[in-house]
Amino acid sequence: MSLPPGFLDELRARLSIGQVVGRKVIWDQRKSNQAKGDLWAPCPFHQEKTASFHVDDRKGFYYCFGCHAKGDAISFVKETENVGFMEAVEILAGEAGMAMPARDPKAKEKADRRTQLAEVMEQAVRHYRLQLKTGTAGAARDYLAGRGLAEAALDRWEVGFAPDARQGLYRHLRDKGVAEDLIVDAGLAAKPDGGGDPYDRFRGRIVFPIRDARGRAIGLGGRAMDPNARAKYLNSPETELFDKGRSLYNHGPAREAAGKGQPLIVAEGYMDVIALAEAGFEAAVAPLGTAITEDQLGLLWRIAPEPVVALDGDQAGLRAAMRLIDLALPLLAPDKTLRFVLLPEGQDPDDLLRAKGAGAMERLVTEARPLLSLLWQRETEGRVLDSPERRAALDASLRRALGRIADRSVRDHYGAEIKRLRAELFAPPPRAQPGKGWGRSAPPARPAASTRASALALGAESEDLLREAVILAVLVRHSALVAEFEPELERMEVSTPEAEAVRAALLRSGGAPPEKIAEMTGAAPLEKLLATRHVAIQPGVRSRDGEAARLCLAEEFAKLTARRGARAEIEDAVRDFDDTADENLTWRVTQAAEAMDRAGRAASADRAEYDTGANGARLRRDEKSAFEALLKEIGIDGTAGE
């Protein structure tokens, strides 16, 4: 059976030989550099202990320096699976999601024709290059010189010129004996609707050859010299050689440069790619004047795991970035993502390089924003989030975006980061400090009177902070109990630097008195830890009874552990709702919520009368002075918490 032209090229483009070979070998992590596609392992074809089998994932080949076995993904499957060529192709096509073509008796004929078309394209490239040196191309040469391209650069990029003549290239190729149908089928000329001889597609344009990953000329791109032209840029039409949505400008050289460690930069046009490469950013490509397609995205990830997309600094560039985010979300994986460079307003990479040099571009590439950053910007920018309904709408939008990420691990990490960003977005603004202005160190704004005692003001995290503080305060007061509760104290996760300082001092001290703990930590950590009256009024803190303190510690440790375990179960179950929202998950969430509720209940209701403190906390009237007394005993000014 013969395969249609281009099928094997497409198969190799879609496959990662590293993944194919990785099923049969164990990579030597010390010798391999997976980010660059440079992989080493003991050879699967002969017995050895050292890693002499090399896979170049960028170029798609393997070679063993011991037994000299070499080949591509197809030959590897043939040798390791003991199958024939077509069976190997079928196996790999299934992995790549490609349907095997039906038997085509004319496959060889089509392959020969593709070869002929490629030869015609090469003749066109040479013709246009010669035309750039003629008198009619003076304006084009001036334009290119103004863009900073010297003659050597024009030769490297094979830039040409198509004079504004109806049949300049067509007549040239016909005089060389090229058949009319080959010229038309290569996309170099078009037949008039009314009949007659074909006319050139490219007229009055600077011409850029488009080559595939193997270096064959498959199409042309042309920039109009006439500012009033209907299309500023024009590409070859779809042909047997050229598929615009599956091609990248400068694909082959960029792949080679990326394999040497250069960042892969995706620009918008030919001139941007040329300017980047001439400035030293040789791993630069462009999607041929269209929005990046899924196939092109796959090609980019074959070259590098984190392409940097450099878009023009205008609204169109930002819209293109947002469209690309939507395309990429379902395809993200641990080794497949994007980063974005948004250039200054009104500039493209070529403008920036000519204005500020390669250093400015390098800084932007180094500081490129991750995909999540732009996703968050898109979902929040311009929104007024001043009501529960509007915040709920934001949450729904974010959930929809996260739900599109197929990879579970990536989705979980995106969810965690969005949760952090959301917490920052809805955090109360910092309060100004006299003489210090505004800053992160300012205490959070006090809740409104109507919400001071509500769950919004004292959430789950706040309750955990109080329990941590109670445990540490009891152990400071009753240091003899440190040895008994040392395992629980070591396992306890604390939420603030002050609590960690006190916890560490208790573990190091081995039961030292409060004065020694204060000396080890300094006054500030203890003062901040005990600044909440909820802590001071606890029986285990204010009582000298060691048994009461022991019971208090046992209860607080148990509650803290139970609440954190229940919350972790709820968070894990909620994450699973994205994929499998069934009765089992509902039951898990209900049970975990009930466990958290039980963990937070007191053993018996306290019917004492309460006042409301300055910070919104409820205080027992018969214990209002306990906090100040405790601080005084430890040696800290009792007014510190006011």
N, C-alpha and C positions, 0 to 999 in steps of 0.2 A: 504493500500500500504506500502510495506517495502522499506526502503532506502538502497542504497548500502553502504558497509562498508566505513567509512571515510568521508562520505558526510557531516554529521553533524559536525564533527571535522573541516572540511575545511570551512564550513559555519560560525562557531563560530570564526575561526581564521581570516576570512576576515571582520567580522563585528565589529563595535565599539558599545558596549552596551550604551555608553554615548550618541552617536548620536541617537540611537533608542529611548532611554528614553527621550532624550532632546526634542523630538517633543511633549511630553505630559506634561512636567514640566518646571518650571522656576528655574534655579539653584540659590542657595544662594551664591553670589559671595564672601561674607565675610567668609563663612565657607568652601567653595570649594577650592581645589587646582588642577586646570585643568591640569597643567603641569605634575602632578603625577597621574592623572586619579582618583583623590579622589573627588567625586562629591556629593553634598548634596542638597536636595530640599524638599518642603512640599510633603507629600505622596500623590500620585494620587489615592490611593485605599481607603482613609478615610479622612474626613475633619479635617484639622489641620492648625495652623498658623505658627508653628515652623518647621524647616527643620530637620525632623527625618528620612527621606528616604535617604539611602546611596547607591551610585553606585560605585563599584570598577571597573573602566574601564580596568585596567590591567588584572584582573582575570575574568572579564566578568560576574559578579554577582551583584544583588541588594538585599538589606535587609532593612526593615522598623523596627525601634526600637519601633514604636508605635503599629502597628497592626501585626507585625511579618511576613508580606508578604515577600517572598524571591523567587529567581529564576534567570534565565538567560534571554537573549534577546527573545528566543522563548516563554518562559512562560509569559514574559511581554506583547508581542503582543497578545498572547492568551487571557489574562485577560482584556487588555484595548480595544482590537478590537472585543472581544466576538466571536472568531473564534476557530476552532478546531486546533489540533496539525499540521496536514498537511497543512491547509490553512496558518497558521502562518509561517511554513517553506517556503511555496511558496512566501509569501510576502517578507520575508527576503532574500530569494534566488534572487528575482528580484532586490532588492536593492544592493545585493553583486555582481550582474552580473553573477550569476551561473544559468545554465539551470537545471530545475528539471529533474531528471533521469526518464527514462521510467520504467514502472512497472517491477520489477525483482522478480519473484517467488522464486528465490534462494538466496534472500538477507540474510535471517537468516543463511543459510548454509555458506555463505561467511563470515559473522560476526563471526561465530563459528571458521572458519578456521583461521581468523586473530588472534583470541585469542590463538589458538594452536601455530601459528607461533611466537607470542610474548613470549609464554612460552618456546619454543625451544631457542629463543634468550637469555632468562634469563639463561638457562642452559649453553649456550656457554660462557656467561660472567663469570659465576662462574668457569667454567673449566679453562678458560684462566687466571683468577686471581690466581688459585691454581698453575698453571704452572709457574707463575712468581717467586714463592718461591722455585722452584726446582733447582737442580744443573745446568741444561742445560740453565738456564736463568741468569747465573752469569754475562755475558757480558751486558745483558740488564739492570740488576740492577745497574751495574757500570755506564752505560751511564746515567740512570735516576738520580743517585746520583750526577753525574757530572753536571747535569742540575739543581741541587738544590732541588730535590724532596725527602723528607724524607719518611719513611714508612707510617706515618700517612696520608700524602698527597696522596700517591699511593692508600691507602684504600679509601679515600674520593672520588677520581676520578675513582675508580674501574679499575685501569690500570692493564692489563694482558699481557701475553706473549704467542705467538703461536710458538712452537718449529718447527724446519725445518724438519717436518715429513709429508709425503704425505697424510696420513689418520689419523692423531692423533685425531682431534676433531670428524671426521666422525665415527671412531671406538668407541670412547667414547659414543657418542649419540646413536649409534646403540645398544651398550651394555645396555643402559638405556631404550631400547624399543622404541626409536623415529623412526618413519617411514622414509624411505629414501627420499620420495618426500617432506616431511616437511623440512628436512635438506637442500635439494636443493632449495626449494621455499623460504626459509628464507635467501638465499644468502650466506650460510655458506660453501657450497660445490658446485662443478661444475662437470657435466658429461663430460668425455673425448669424443672428436669427434669420435674416433675409437671404442667407446663402452667400457664396463667394469664398475667397481665400481667408484662412484664419488670420487674426491680428494678435500682436503681442499683448500679453497681460500686463507687463511692467513697462511703463513709459514715463519718462521724466522723473525717475526715482533713483535714489541711492539704493543699491541692492546688497543684501546680506545673505550669504549662503546658510542654509539650515542643514546640519548634518546629524545623523543618528549616532547612537552610542558607539558604533563601530567605525565612524568616520565617513560614511557614505553620504554624498549630497542627495537629500531627499526632497528639498523644497527651497523656496526663496522667500525672503521678506524684503519689502521695499518701502522706503520713506519718501514721500512726495516732496519735491522741491517747490511746487506751486502751493502757496499757503491757502489758496481757494479750492484745492483738490477735494473731491468728495470724501476721500478717506486719507488721513494723514499716513497711516500705515496699512499696508496690504500684504497678505500672505498668499502663498500658493493655495489653490483649491485642494480639496481632498482627492488624492490619487491612489493608485496601487502602491506607491512608495510613501506617501505623506498622509499621516493621520495627525491633525493638529492637536487633538486632545490627548494624544499619547506620545507627544514629542516635547523635548526641551531644547531650547537654544543653548549651545555650548555644553551639551550633555557629556560627551566623552572626556574632554579636557577637565571639566569640573569634577567628574568622578575620580579621575587620577589625582587631582590636587587634594580632594577631600580625603583620599586614601593616605595622603602624606600628612594629614593632621590639620589642614586648613578648614575653617568653618564654611559650611555650605550656605551661600546667600542666594535668596530668590528675589530677583528684581522684576520690574515690569516690562522692560523693553530691551532691544538690542544694544542701544547706545549705553544704557546703564550697565549691562553686563560687560561690554568692552571697557568702559571706564573703570569698573571695579577690578577687572582682571589686569588692566594696565597699571593700576595702582598697587598691585600685589595681592589682591583678593581673587586668586585664580579659580577658586571653587564657586563661581557665580553662574547662575542659570536664569532663564526667563521662560514663562509659559506661552510665548508666542502671541501676545496681544489679547488673550482671553483670560477669563477667570480660571483659576487652577481647578482642574478636574480631578476626580477620584483616581483615575489612572496616573495622572501626573504626580499626585500625592504619593502614590505607591512607588513611582520612580524615584522621587526625592528621598523617601525613607530607605530605598535600596542603597542610595549613595551615603546618607548620614542619618543617624537617629533623631537629631534635633536641627532640622533646617531653620535658618534665620530668615524670616520673610521681611524684606525691606520695602515698605510701601511709601508712595509719595505722601508728603505732609499736607494733605487736603482732605476734604470730606469724602471725596471719591476713594482715596486710599484707605480711609477708616472704614468705609462701607465694604470695600473689598476684603479687609481683614475680618470683619464680622461674618461675611459670607463664608470665608474660609474656615472660621471657627465652627460654623454649623456643619460644614462638610467633614471636618476632622474629628469632631466629638465621637461619633460611633466607631471610629477606627483607631482611637488612641490605645496605646499599650505601653507597658513599662519601658520599651525601647523604641517607641514611636510617639513623638510629640512635636510641637512647633514653638518657636519663639519669634517675637515680633519687634521690629525696629520701626517706629513711627518718626519719620524725618521731620525736620522743622517745616513750618507752614510754607507752602509754595516751592519746596525743593524736592528734587529726586536725587538718587545717589550720585549721578553725574554732576549735578549742580553743587552738591555738598563737597565732593572731592575737589572740584575746581576752586571753590570758595575757601575751604578750610583745610584741605589736604587729607592724606590717608589717616593721620592720627585721629582726626575727628570721627571718621567713619569707624575706625577700630574701637574707639570708646563706645560708640553706639552699639556696635555688634556685641562687645563684651557685656554691656548693660541691657541687652535685649530682654524684653518683658516676656514672661511665660504666658502660655495660652490662657491660663486661669485668670491672670491679671486683666486681660482684655475682656474676658467673659464677665467678670465681676463689674468692670466699668460699664459694659453694655447694659447689664441688668439693673444697675443702680443710678447711672448718670441721668440727671434731670428729673428723677422721681421725687415727689414730696411724700415722705413717709410719716405723716402726722396723725395717722389713725390706725386702729387695729386692722381695718379692712385693707388699707393700702399696704401695710406690712404683710398681711396674709397673701395679698396678690404678688408681692415680691417673692415670698416663700414659694408660692406655687410656680412662678416662673423659674426660680432656681431649681426646684425639684424636676421640672420638665427637662431642663438642660442636663442635669445630672443623670436623669433616667435614660438619656440617649447614649451614655458611655457604656459600651458593652463589657469592657474588661472590669471585673469585680474589684480587683485591687486598686486600679486607677480611680474607679468611681468612689471607693471608700476614702482614699486620700483627698480627692477633690471635695468630698463631703466634709471632711474634717477641717480643711482649710477654709471652706465657705462658712462653716460654723464659727470659726475664729473671726473671720472678717465681719460676719453679721454681728457678733458680740461687740466688736469695736464700733460698728456703725451705730448700734443702739445704746452704747454705753453713755452714761450721763456726762456732760461736758465738765472739764476740770474747773475748779474754783480758783479765783485769783487770790494770791497770798500777798499781804501788805509788803511792798518793797521788792517783791520777787516776780511780779507780773504773772503770766500764765505759763503753765508747763505741765509735763506729765507727772511731776511729783506732787502737784496740788491735790488735796483730798477731793473725792467725788462730791458732786452737789448733793445736798440733803434732799431726801424724798419729800414730795408734797405732803401736807398734813393728812390728806385723805388716804395716802398710801403708806405712811410710815410703818404701820404695824401689819401690812399685808404681805402676801407671799411674793409680790413683785419686789418689795424692799428687802425681804429676808428670804431668798431663794434657797435651793438645795445646797449650793456652794457655800452660802453664808452660814447655814446650819452646820455644815461640816467644819467650817472655820471655828465656830463656837465650841464644838465638841473637841476639836484638837486643842483649843486653848484650855478647856476644862481639864483634860487629861494632863497636860503639861503643868498647869497650875497646881493640881493635886499632888503631882510628883515633886514639884518644887517644895511644897509645904510639908509633904510626908516623904522625904527622900529615902527613908528606910524601905519603902515599897518598890524602889527602882529595880532592885535585884529580882524581886518576885515577878514583876511585869516587864522584865527586860526583853524577852522574845517579842511580845506584842509591840513594845516601843520601837524595836529595831524594824519591824515590818510596817509600822504606821507611816503612810505617806502624808507629809505635811504640805501646806499650800502657800506658806509665806516664808521669806528668808528669816524673819524674826523667830518663827516657830521652829525652823530648822536649827537655828543657833542654840535655842534652849534645849531641843531634843538632843543635839550632839553633846552639849555640856552635861546633861543628865547621864548619858551613856558613858562619857569619859570620867565623870566624877565618882561613880560607884557609890552614891548615897551621901554626897556632901550636903551640908546645910544650905539654906537659901542664900545666906550671905556669900558663900563660896560660888554658887551658881551665878549670882549677880556679878561677882568679880570676874568670872570666866567669860560671861557674855557681854558685860557692860550693862549699864542701866537701861539703855534704849530698847533692846529686844524684850526684856521683861516688862518694861513700862508699856510698850505697844501691845504685847501679848495679853496683858491684864487690863487693858484700857476699857474693856467692855464689862459693864456691871453684871451682865448675864453670868460671867465667869465667877465674879467675886461672891455672888449670893449662893453658889452651889454648896450644899452641906459638906461635901467632901473637901472643899477648899477652905471654908471658914471654920470647920470643926477640928478639934485636936484629937478626936477619936480615930485611932488607926483603923478600926474595923469599918467605920462609916466610910473612910477614905477608900479602903479596899473594895467595898461594895460599889462605891461610885465609879472607881476605875473599871471594874469588871463590866458594869452596865454601859459606860460610855464607849469602851473598846468594842463591845458587842454591837451596840447601835451603829457606830461609825462603820464597822466592817459590813454589817447587814445592809445599810443604806447604800454604800458604795457598790456592793455586789448587785443589789437590785437595780440600781441605775445603769450599771454596765449591761445587765441582761436586757433592760428596756431599750437601750441604745442599739444593741446588737440586733434585737428583734425588729426595731423600726427600720434599720438599714435593710433588712430582708424584705420589707414590704414592697420595695421597688420591683422585686422579681416574683415573689410568691406570697401574695396577700391572701392567706387562707385562714381557716378556723384555728389551726394549730398556733399560728403566729398571734392571733388575737388572744388565745388562751395564755400564751407566754407573756404578752404584755400585761394582761390582767393580773396574772399571778405575781409578776414582778412588782407591779404597782401596789398590790395588797401587801406584799412582803415589806416594801418600803414604808408603807403606812404603819404596819405593825411595829417596825423598827423604830419609828419616830414617836410612838405613843409613850407617855409616862406610865409607870406602874399603877399609879392611882391619881385621881384628879386632885389638884391643889385648889382649895377653896379660899385661900388667903386673899385679902384685899390688895389691889395693885394700884400704883400710880404709873403714869407715862413719863419716861425720862426724856432728856433733851434730844437723844438720838432716836426716839421713837420706840425704845424698848420698854416692856412692862416690868416694873420693879415691885417686889413685895415691900409693903410699908414698914414691916418690922425688921427689914434687913437693909435699909437704905444706907446705913453707915458701914456695912460689912466690907465694901470695896475699899473705902478709904483706910479702914483699920488694917486690912491685909497689906496694902501698899506700904503703910507706915511700918509694919512689922518687918517687911523685907528691906526697908531702907530707901523707899522711893517716895517722893513727894505725892501726897494723896490727891493733889489737884491736877495731876498730869493728865488724867483722862477726861477732864472737863472740856 
